[in-house]
Amino acid sequence: MMVYNQIPFNTATCKDKLYDMIAKDLPHMFWKYHPSKQITKDLPDDLKSLIISMLSLDPTRRPTIEEIS
């Protein structure tokens, strides 16, 4: 939301295709099919990786505040 003023997905259910791509650990598909393709196309790869890691369903795979800053 802070980067491109849009939520990453609408609902946290597998019926939401974007959420499902995150849940299935398919970040390349998430970025390819995200509605903000023009904006996300211009995001650096390291920022895309950070966003995906922060959205991880497994809390042990999410970065800590110290790792983000």
mmCIF file as gemmi writes it, N, C-alpha and C atoms, coordinates in Angstrom:
data_model
loop_
_atom_site.group_PDB
_atom_site.id
_atom_site.type_symbol
_atom_site.label_atom_id
_atom_site.label_alt_id
_atom_site.label_comp_id
_atom_site.label_asym_id
_atom_site.label_entity_id
_atom_site.label_seq_id
_atom_site.pdbx_PDB_ins_code
_atom_site.Cartn_x
_atom_site.Cartn_y
_atom_site.Cartn_z
_atom_site.occupancy
_atom_site.B_iso_or_equiv
_atom_site.pdbx_formal_charge
_atom_site.auth_seq_id
_atom_site.auth_asym_id
_atom_site.pdbx_PDB_model_num
ATOM 1 N N . MET Axp A 1 ? 0.834 -1.181 0 1 0 ? 1 A 1
ATOM 2 C CA . MET Axp A 1 ? 0 0 0 1 0 ? 1 A 1
ATOM 3 C C . MET Axp A 1 ? 0.883 1.251 0 1 0 ? 1 A 1
ATOM 4 N N . MET Axp A 2 ? 1.94 1.21 0.777 1 0 ? 2 A 1
ATOM 5 C CA . MET Axp A 2 ? 2.803 2.386 0.881 1 0 ? 2 A 1
ATOM 6 C C . MET Axp A 2 ? 3.575 2.643 -0.41 1 0 ? 2 A 1
ATOM 7 N N . VAL Axp A 3 ? 3.863 1.622 -1.156 1 0 ? 3 A 1
ATOM 8 C CA . VAL Axp A 3 ? 4.694 1.792 -2.349 1 0 ? 3 A 1
ATOM 9 C C . VAL Axp A 3 ? 3.881 2.239 -3.551 1 0 ? 3 A 1
ATOM 10 N N . TYR Axp A 4 ? 2.748 1.567 -3.802 1 0 ? 4 A 1
ATOM 11 C CA . TYR Axp A 4 ? 1.991 1.922 -4.994 1 0 ? 4 A 1
ATOM 12 C C . TYR Axp A 4 ? 0.512 2.153 -4.746 1 0 ? 4 A 1
ATOM 13 N N . ASN Axp A 5 ? 0.173 2.479 -3.5 1 0 ? 5 A 1
ATOM 14 C CA . ASN Axp A 5 ? -1.175 2.912 -3.119 1 0 ? 5 A 1
ATOM 15 C C . ASN Axp A 5 ? -2.272 1.925 -3.528 1 0 ? 5 A 1
ATOM 16 N N . GLN Axp A 6 ? -1.977 0.658 -3.374 1 0 ? 6 A 1
ATOM 17 C CA . GLN Axp A 6 ? -2.96 -0.373 -3.672 1 0 ? 6 A 1
ATOM 18 C C . GLN Axp A 6 ? -2.673 -1.584 -2.801 1 0 ? 6 A 1
ATOM 19 N N . ILE Axp A 7 ? -3.726 -2.218 -2.31 1 0 ? 7 A 1
ATOM 20 C CA . ILE Axp A 7 ? -3.542 -3.408 -1.494 1 0 ? 7 A 1
ATOM 21 C C . ILE Axp A 7 ? -3.05 -4.555 -2.38 1 0 ? 7 A 1
ATOM 22 N N . PRO Axp A 8 ? -2.3 -5.491 -1.812 1 0 ? 8 A 1
ATOM 23 C CA . PRO Axp A 8 ? -1.73 -6.565 -2.631 1 0 ? 8 A 1
ATOM 24 C C . PRO Axp A 8 ? -2.762 -7.567 -3.161 1 0 ? 8 A 1
ATOM 25 N N . PHE Axp A 9 ? -3.869 -7.721 -2.442 1 0 ? 9 A 1
ATOM 26 C CA . PHE Axp A 9 ? -4.955 -8.607 -2.871 1 0 ? 9 A 1
ATOM 27 C C . PHE Axp A 9 ? -6.221 -8.147 -2.175 1 0 ? 9 A 1
ATOM 28 N N . ASN Axp A 10 ? -7.368 -8.636 -2.63 1 0 ? 10 A 1
ATOM 29 C CA . ASN Axp A 10 ? -8.64 -8.174 -2.061 1 0 ? 10 A 1
ATOM 30 C C . ASN Axp A 10 ? -9.072 -8.949 -0.832 1 0 ? 10 A 1
ATOM 31 N N . THR Axp A 11 ? -8.988 -10.267 -0.884 1 0 ? 11 A 1
ATOM 32 C CA . THR Axp A 11 ? -9.395 -11.094 0.256 1 0 ? 11 A 1
ATOM 33 C C . THR Axp A 11 ? -8.366 -12.18 0.51 1 0 ? 11 A 1
ATOM 34 N N . ALA Axp A 12 ? -8.166 -12.506 1.759 1 0 ? 12 A 1
ATOM 35 C CA . ALA Axp A 12 ? -7.199 -13.533 2.118 1 0 ? 12 A 1
ATOM 36 C C . ALA Axp A 12 ? -7.832 -14.92 2.04 1 0 ? 12 A 1
ATOM 37 N N . THR Axp A 13 ? -8.266 -15.26 0.827 1 0 ? 13 A 1
ATOM 38 C CA . THR Axp A 13 ? -8.806 -16.595 0.561 1 0 ? 13 A 1
ATOM 39 C C . THR Axp A 13 ? -8.22 -17.083 -0.758 1 0 ? 13 A 1
ATOM 40 N N . CYS Axp A 14 ? -8.201 -18.369 -0.932 1 0 ? 14 A 1
ATOM 41 C CA . CYS Axp A 14 ? -7.653 -18.929 -2.171 1 0 ? 14 A 1
ATOM 42 C C . CYS Axp A 14 ? -8.534 -18.639 -3.383 1 0 ? 14 A 1
ATOM 43 N N . LYS Axp A 15 ? -9.742 -18.128 -3.155 1 0 ? 15 A 1
ATOM 44 C CA . LYS Axp A 15 ? -10.585 -17.706 -4.275 1 0 ? 15 A 1
ATOM 45 C C . LYS Axp A 15 ? -10.052 -16.425 -4.91 1 0 ? 15 A 1
ATOM 46 N N . ASP Axp A 16 ? -9.287 -15.656 -4.148 1 0 ? 16 A 1
ATOM 47 C CA . ASP Axp A 16 ? -8.636 -14.454 -4.667 1 0 ? 16 A 1
ATOM 48 C C . ASP Axp A 16 ? -7.353 -14.913 -5.375 1 0 ? 16 A 1
ATOM 49 N N . LYS Axp A 17 ? -7.284 -14.718 -6.68 1 0 ? 17 A 1
ATOM 50 C CA . LYS Axp A 17 ? -6.157 -15.242 -7.456 1 0 ? 17 A 1
ATOM 51 C C . LYS Axp A 17 ? -4.813 -14.691 -6.997 1 0 ? 17 A 1
ATOM 52 N N . LEU Axp A 18 ? -4.757 -13.42 -6.656 1 0 ? 18 A 1
ATOM 53 C CA . LEU Axp A 18 ? -3.492 -12.843 -6.21 1 0 ? 18 A 1
ATOM 54 C C . LEU Axp A 18 ? -3.056 -13.435 -4.873 1 0 ? 18 A 1
ATOM 55 N N . TYR Axp A 19 ? -3.997 -13.584 -3.957 1 0 ? 19 A 1
ATOM 56 C CA . TYR Axp A 19 ? -3.682 -14.2 -2.669 1 0 ? 19 A 1
ATOM 57 C C . TYR Axp A 19 ? -3.228 -15.645 -2.881 1 0 ? 19 A 1
ATOM 58 N N . ASP Axp A 20 ? -3.924 -16.351 -3.763 1 0 ? 20 A 1
ATOM 59 C CA . ASP Axp A 20 ? -3.593 -17.747 -4.046 1 0 ? 20 A 1
ATOM 60 C C . ASP Axp A 20 ? -2.165 -17.875 -4.585 1 0 ? 20 A 1
ATOM 61 N N . MET Axp A 21 ? -1.741 -16.932 -5.404 1 0 ? 21 A 1
ATOM 62 C CA . MET Axp A 21 ? -0.375 -16.964 -5.936 1 0 ? 21 A 1
ATOM 63 C C . MET Axp A 21 ? 0.647 -16.775 -4.823 1 0 ? 21 A 1
ATOM 64 N N . ILE Axp A 22 ? 0.327 -15.932 -3.863 1 0 ? 22 A 1
ATOM 65 C CA . ILE Axp A 22 ? 1.222 -15.752 -2.714 1 0 ? 22 A 1
ATOM 66 C C . ILE Axp A 22 ? 1.226 -17.019 -1.868 1 0 ? 22 A 1
ATOM 67 N N . ALA Axp A 23 ? 0.038 -17.57 -1.621 1 0 ? 23 A 1
ATOM 68 C CA . ALA Axp A 23 ? -0.078 -18.778 -0.797 1 0 ? 23 A 1
ATOM 69 C C . ALA Axp A 23 ? 0.673 -19.952 -1.414 1 0 ? 23 A 1
ATOM 70 N N . LYS Axp A 24 ? 0.69 -20.013 -2.733 1 0 ? 24 A 1
ATOM 71 C CA . LYS Axp A 24 ? 1.377 -21.112 -3.437 1 0 ? 24 A 1
ATOM 72 C C . LYS Axp A 24 ? 2.833 -20.78 -3.739 1 0 ? 24 A 1
ATOM 73 N N . ASP Axp A 25 ? 3.313 -19.668 -3.203 1 0 ? 25 A 1
ATOM 74 C CA . ASP Axp A 25 ? 4.699 -19.234 -3.378 1 0 ? 25 A 1
ATOM 75 C C . ASP Axp A 25 ? 5.055 -19.087 -4.861 1 0 ? 25 A 1
ATOM 76 N N . LEU Axp A 26 ? 4.222 -18.328 -5.566 1 0 ? 26 A 1
ATOM 77 C CA . LEU Axp A 26 ? 4.428 -18.045 -6.992 1 0 ? 26 A 1
ATOM 78 C C . LEU Axp A 26 ? 4.57 -16.535 -7.214 1 0 ? 26 A 1
ATOM 79 N N . PRO Axp A 27 ? 5.624 -15.93 -6.662 1 0 ? 27 A 1
ATOM 80 C CA . PRO Axp A 27 ? 5.749 -14.478 -6.756 1 0 ? 27 A 1
ATOM 81 C C . PRO Axp A 27 ? 5.834 -13.964 -8.186 1 0 ? 27 A 1
ATOM 82 N N . HIS Axp A 28 ? 6.476 -14.716 -9.075 1 0 ? 28 A 1
ATOM 83 C CA . HIS Axp A 28 ? 6.571 -14.26 -10.464 1 0 ? 28 A 1
ATOM 84 C C . HIS Axp A 28 ? 5.187 -14.147 -11.096 1 0 ? 28 A 1
ATOM 85 N N . MET Axp A 29 ? 4.28 -15.046 -10.741 1 0 ? 29 A 1
ATOM 86 C CA . MET Axp A 29 ? 2.911 -14.992 -11.258 1 0 ? 29 A 1
ATOM 87 C C . MET Axp A 29 ? 2.15 -13.828 -10.617 1 0 ? 29 A 1
ATOM 88 N N . PHE Axp A 30 ? 2.391 -13.607 -9.324 1 0 ? 30 A 1
ATOM 89 C CA . PHE Axp A 30 ? 1.748 -12.507 -8.613 1 0 ? 30 A 1
ATOM 90 C C . PHE Axp A 30 ? 2.034 -11.187 -9.32 1 0 ? 30 A 1
ATOM 91 N N . TRP Axp A 31 ? 3.31 -10.941 -9.627 1 0 ? 31 A 1
ATOM 92 C CA . TRP Axp A 31 ? 3.675 -9.68 -10.272 1 0 ? 31 A 1
ATOM 93 C C . TRP Axp A 31 ? 3.189 -9.629 -11.712 1 0 ? 31 A 1
ATOM 94 N N . LYS Axp A 32 ? 3.183 -10.744 -12.388 1 0 ? 32 A 1
ATOM 95 C CA . LYS Axp A 32 ? 2.747 -10.766 -13.785 1 0 ? 32 A 1
ATOM 96 C C . LYS Axp A 32 ? 1.268 -10.427 -13.931 1 0 ? 32 A 1
ATOM 97 N N . TYR Axp A 33 ? 0.451 -10.908 -12.994 1 0 ? 33 A 1
ATOM 98 C CA . TYR Axp A 33 ? -0.996 -10.729 -13.108 1 0 ? 33 A 1
ATOM 99 C C . TYR Axp A 33 ? -1.576 -9.655 -12.208 1 0 ? 33 A 1
ATOM 100 N N . HIS Axp A 34 ? -0.714 -8.955 -11.478 1 0 ? 34 A 1
ATOM 101 C CA . HIS Axp A 34 ? -1.214 -7.899 -10.597 1 0 ? 34 A 1
ATOM 102 C C . HIS Axp A 34 ? -1.864 -6.805 -11.436 1 0 ? 34 A 1
ATOM 103 N N . PRO Axp A 35 ? -3.023 -6.273 -11.002 1 0 ? 35 A 1
ATOM 104 C CA . PRO Axp A 35 ? -3.728 -5.25 -11.781 1 0 ? 35 A 1
ATOM 105 C C . PRO Axp A 35 ? -2.903 -3.983 -12.045 1 0 ? 35 A 1
ATOM 106 N N . SER Axp A 36 ? -1.943 -3.712 -11.209 1 0 ? 36 A 1
ATOM 107 C CA . SER Axp A 36 ? -1.1 -2.513 -11.384 1 0 ? 36 A 1
ATOM 108 C C . SER Axp A 36 ? 0.175 -2.87 -12.145 1 0 ? 36 A 1
ATOM 109 N N . LYS Axp A 37 ? 0.026 -3.582 -13.24 1 0 ? 37 A 1
ATOM 110 C CA . LYS Axp A 37 ? 1.193 -4.055 -13.994 1 0 ? 37 A 1
ATOM 111 C C . LYS Axp A 37 ? 2.175 -2.935 -14.328 1 0 ? 37 A 1
ATOM 112 N N . GLN Axp A 38 ? 1.677 -1.798 -14.734 1 0 ? 38 A 1
ATOM 113 C CA . GLN Axp A 38 ? 2.572 -0.703 -15.109 1 0 ? 38 A 1
ATOM 114 C C . GLN Axp A 38 ? 3.406 -0.247 -13.917 1 0 ? 38 A 1
ATOM 115 N N . ILE Axp A 39 ? 2.779 -0.117 -12.775 1 0 ? 39 A 1
ATOM 116 C CA . ILE Axp A 39 ? 3.5 0.318 -11.574 1 0 ? 39 A 1
ATOM 117 C C . ILE Axp A 39 ? 4.455 -0.773 -11.107 1 0 ? 39 A 1
ATOM 118 N N . THR Axp A 40 ? 3.957 -2 -11.011 1 0 ? 40 A 1
ATOM 119 C CA . THR Axp A 40 ? 4.79 -3.083 -10.487 1 0 ? 40 A 1
ATOM 120 C C . THR Axp A 40 ? 5.92 -3.427 -11.444 1 0 ? 40 A 1
ATOM 121 N N . LYS Axp A 41 ? 5.732 -3.182 -12.728 1 0 ? 41 A 1
ATOM 122 C CA . LYS Axp A 41 ? 6.787 -3.433 -13.714 1 0 ? 41 A 1
ATOM 123 C C . LYS Axp A 41 ? 8.015 -2.586 -13.408 1 0 ? 41 A 1
ATOM 124 N N . ASP Axp A 42 ? 7.794 -1.399 -12.884 1 0 ? 42 A 1
ATOM 125 C CA . ASP Axp A 42 ? 8.88 -0.467 -12.607 1 0 ? 42 A 1
ATOM 126 C C . ASP Axp A 42 ? 9.513 -0.645 -11.22 1 0 ? 42 A 1
ATOM 127 N N . LEU Axp A 43 ? 8.96 -1.532 -10.405 1 0 ? 43 A 1
ATOM 128 C CA . LEU Axp A 43 ? 9.53 -1.752 -9.073 1 0 ? 43 A 1
ATOM 129 C C . LEU Axp A 43 ? 10.83 -2.547 -9.188 1 0 ? 43 A 1
ATOM 130 N N . PRO Axp A 44 ? 11.842 -2.161 -8.429 1 0 ? 44 A 1
ATOM 131 C CA . PRO Axp A 44 ? 13.087 -2.939 -8.439 1 0 ? 44 A 1
ATOM 132 C C . PRO Axp A 44 ? 12.83 -4.365 -7.91 1 0 ? 44 A 1
ATOM 133 N N . ASP Axp A 45 ? 13.594 -5.307 -8.408 1 0 ? 45 A 1
ATOM 134 C CA . ASP Axp A 45 ? 13.419 -6.703 -7.994 1 0 ? 45 A 1
ATOM 135 C C . ASP Axp A 45 ? 13.603 -6.902 -6.497 1 0 ? 45 A 1
ATOM 136 N N . ASP Axp A 46 ? 14.536 -6.163 -5.888 1 0 ? 46 A 1
ATOM 137 C CA . ASP Axp A 46 ? 14.736 -6.334 -4.451 1 0 ? 46 A 1
ATOM 138 C C . ASP Axp A 46 ? 13.53 -5.845 -3.651 1 0 ? 46 A 1
ATOM 139 N N . LEU Axp A 47 ? 12.843 -4.823 -4.146 1 0 ? 47 A 1
ATOM 140 C CA . LEU Axp A 47 ? 11.63 -4.358 -3.473 1 0 ? 47 A 1
ATOM 141 C C . LEU Axp A 47 ? 10.504 -5.377 -3.653 1 0 ? 47 A 1
ATOM 142 N N . LYS Axp A 48 ? 10.397 -5.951 -4.834 1 0 ? 48 A 1
ATOM 143 C CA . LYS Axp A 48 ? 9.395 -6.995 -5.066 1 0 ? 48 A 1
ATOM 144 C C . LYS Axp A 48 ? 9.64 -8.179 -4.127 1 0 ? 48 A 1
ATOM 145 N N . SER Axp A 49 ? 10.885 -8.568 -3.97 1 0 ? 49 A 1
ATOM 146 C CA . SER Axp A 49 ? 11.222 -9.677 -3.071 1 0 ? 49 A 1
ATOM 147 C C . SER Axp A 49 ? 10.864 -9.351 -1.627 1 0 ? 49 A 1
ATOM 148 N N . LEU Axp A 50 ? 11.151 -8.126 -1.225 1 0 ? 50 A 1
ATOM 149 C CA . LEU Axp A 50 ? 10.814 -7.703 0.132 1 0 ? 50 A 1
ATOM 150 C C . LEU Axp A 50 ? 9.306 -7.767 0.357 1 0 ? 50 A 1
ATOM 151 N N . ILE Axp A 51 ? 8.534 -7.249 -0.575 1 0 ? 51 A 1
ATOM 152 C CA . ILE Axp A 51 ? 7.074 -7.259 -0.436 1 0 ? 51 A 1
ATOM 153 C C . ILE Axp A 51 ? 6.558 -8.689 -0.338 1 0 ? 51 A 1
ATOM 154 N N . ILE Axp A 52 ? 7.023 -9.561 -1.218 1 0 ? 52 A 1
ATOM 155 C CA . ILE Axp A 52 ? 6.582 -10.956 -1.19 1 0 ? 52 A 1
ATOM 156 C C . ILE Axp A 52 ? 6.986 -11.61 0.134 1 0 ? 52 A 1
ATOM 157 N N . SER Axp A 53 ? 8.196 -11.351 0.615 1 0 ? 53 A 1
ATOM 158 C CA . SER Axp A 53 ? 8.624 -11.958 1.88 1 0 ? 53 A 1
ATOM 159 C C . SER Axp A 53 ? 7.768 -11.464 3.049 1 0 ? 53 A 1
ATOM 160 N N . MET Axp A 54 ? 7.353 -10.202 3.008 1 0 ? 54 A 1
ATOM 161 C CA . MET Axp A 54 ? 6.506 -9.662 4.072 1 0 ? 54 A 1
ATOM 162 C C . MET Axp A 54 ? 5.1 -10.26 4.039 1 0 ? 54 A 1
ATOM 163 N N . LEU Axp A 55 ? 4.668 -10.731 2.874 1 0 ? 55 A 1
ATOM 164 C CA . LEU Axp A 55 ? 3.342 -11.334 2.726 1 0 ? 55 A 1
ATOM 165 C C . LEU Axp A 55 ? 3.354 -12.846 2.945 1 0 ? 55 A 1
ATOM 166 N N . SER Axp A 56 ? 4.489 -13.408 3.25 1 0 ? 56 A 1
ATOM 167 C CA . SER Axp A 56 ? 4.603 -14.858 3.409 1 0 ? 56 A 1
ATOM 168 C C . SER Axp A 56 ? 3.596 -15.39 4.425 1 0 ? 56 A 1
ATOM 169 N N . LEU Axp A 57 ? 2.972 -16.515 4.072 1 0 ? 57 A 1
ATOM 170 C CA . LEU Axp A 57 ? 2.028 -17.143 5.013 1 0 ? 57 A 1
ATOM 171 C C . LEU Axp A 57 ? 2.749 -17.719 6.22 1 0 ? 57 A 1
ATOM 172 N N . ASP Axp A 58 ? 3.99 -18.118 6.027 1 0 ? 58 A 1
ATOM 173 C CA . ASP Axp A 58 ? 4.792 -18.686 7.105 1 0 ? 58 A 1
ATOM 174 C C . ASP Axp A 58 ? 5.48 -17.547 7.85 1 0 ? 58 A 1
ATOM 175 N N . PRO Axp A 59 ? 5.071 -17.276 9.082 1 0 ? 59 A 1
ATOM 176 C CA . PRO Axp A 59 ? 5.645 -16.136 9.813 1 0 ? 59 A 1
ATOM 177 C C . PRO Axp A 59 ? 7.148 -16.249 10.026 1 0 ? 59 A 1
ATOM 178 N N . THR Axp A 60 ? 7.696 -17.45 10.018 1 0 ? 60 A 1
ATOM 179 C CA . THR Axp A 60 ? 9.143 -17.602 10.211 1 0 ? 60 A 1
ATOM 180 C C . THR Axp A 60 ? 9.917 -17.151 8.972 1 0 ? 60 A 1
ATOM 181 N N . ARG Axp A 61 ? 9.246 -17.027 7.83 1 0 ? 61 A 1
ATOM 182 C CA . ARG Axp A 61 ? 9.898 -16.577 6.599 1 0 ? 61 A 1
ATOM 183 C C . ARG Axp A 61 ? 9.775 -15.068 6.402 1 0 ? 61 A 1
ATOM 184 N N . ARG Axp A 62 ? 8.977 -14.41 7.235 1 0 ? 62 A 1
ATOM 185 C CA . ARG Axp A 62 ? 8.817 -12.962 7.121 1 0 ? 62 A 1
ATOM 186 C C . ARG Axp A 62 ? 10.028 -12.263 7.736 1 0 ? 62 A 1
ATOM 187 N N . PRO Axp A 63 ? 10.474 -11.164 7.136 1 0 ? 63 A 1
ATOM 188 C CA . PRO Axp A 63 ? 11.621 -10.445 7.699 1 0 ? 63 A 1
ATOM 189 C C . PRO Axp A 63 ? 11.224 -9.728 8.984 1 0 ? 63 A 1
ATOM 190 N N . THR Axp A 64 ? 12.194 -9.553 9.843 1 0 ? 64 A 1
ATOM 191 C CA . THR Axp A 64 ? 11.977 -8.778 11.064 1 0 ? 64 A 1
ATOM 192 C C . THR Axp A 64 ? 12.053 -7.293 10.728 1 0 ? 64 A 1
ATOM 193 N N . ILE Axp A 65 ? 11.629 -6.47 11.643 1 0 ? 65 A 1
ATOM 194 C CA . ILE Axp A 65 ? 11.711 -5.016 11.447 1 0 ? 65 A 1
ATOM 195 C C . ILE Axp A 65 ? 13.17 -4.611 11.219 1 0 ? 65 A 1
ATOM 196 N N . GLU Axp A 66 ? 14.066 -5.214 11.96 1 0 ? 66 A 1
ATOM 197 C CA . GLU Axp A 66 ? 15.494 -4.898 11.817 1 0 ? 66 A 1
ATOM 198 C C . GLU Axp A 66 ? 15.982 -5.255 10.422 1 0 ? 66 A 1
ATOM 199 N N . GLU Axp A 67 ? 15.511 -6.358 9.868 1 0 ? 67 A 1
ATOM 200 C CA . GLU Axp A 67 ? 15.933 -6.777 8.528 1 0 ? 67 A 1
ATOM 201 C C . GLU Axp A 67 ? 15.369 -5.858 7.453 1 0 ? 67 A 1
ATOM 202 N N . ILE Axp A 68 ? 14.222 -5.285 7.709 1 0 ? 68 A 1
ATOM 203 C CA . ILE Axp A 68 ? 13.587 -4.398 6.728 1 0 ? 68 A 1
ATOM 204 C C . ILE Axp A 68 ? 14.245 -3.032 6.715 1 0 ? 68 A 1
ATOM 205 N N . SER Axp A 69 ? 14.596 -2.55 7.88 1 0 ? 69 A 1
ATOM 206 C CA . SER Axp A 69 ? 15.125 -1.167 7.977 1 0 ? 69 A 1
ATOM 207 C C . SER Axp A 69 ? 16.569 -1.047 7.6 1 0 ? 69 A 1
